[in-house]
Amino acid sequence: MKTTMHIKVDKDIKEKSAKIARNLGLSLSTIVNASLRNFIKTETFSVSNAERMTPYMESWIAEVEEDIKHNRNFSGPFHSVAEIKKHFEK
């Protein structure tokens, strides 16, 4: 069952958040509902503008960290462009 909720919000906040929602292909109502669902689920409130890594990026970074740990798949350090060119000519 759906219901209507009337809340007071600064006009600037409503306009900016509606624009961001539109840019994401979502309605402001969807954003509010998702936020309230998360609030119910976690019983916490958090705001962040930080970008999050995709699962692919996280797995790629984990592979790189493993390579660093085992000193694999590295080139360099190079101290000049000539050294880099020489490396890639091999």
C-alpha positions, 0 to 999 in steps of 0.5 A: 500500500502506498501513502503520501508523505508531506515534508518541508525541504529547502527549495534549493535542496529539492531542486539539486537532489531532483537534478542528480536523481534525474541524471541517474535516471531515477525519480526523487521519490525513488531516492527518498524510498531507497534512503528510508528503506536503508534507514530502516534496515541499518538503523543508521544515517550516513551521507557521502559524496565519495565515489565507490569502486566497482567489484571489478575494480576491487578485484583488479586492485587485489590482483595488483596488491598480490603482484606487489607482495610477490614482486611480480609483473613489474617494470622499472623504475625508469629514470629517463624516457630513453630507459623506457623506450629501451625496455619496450624495444626488447 
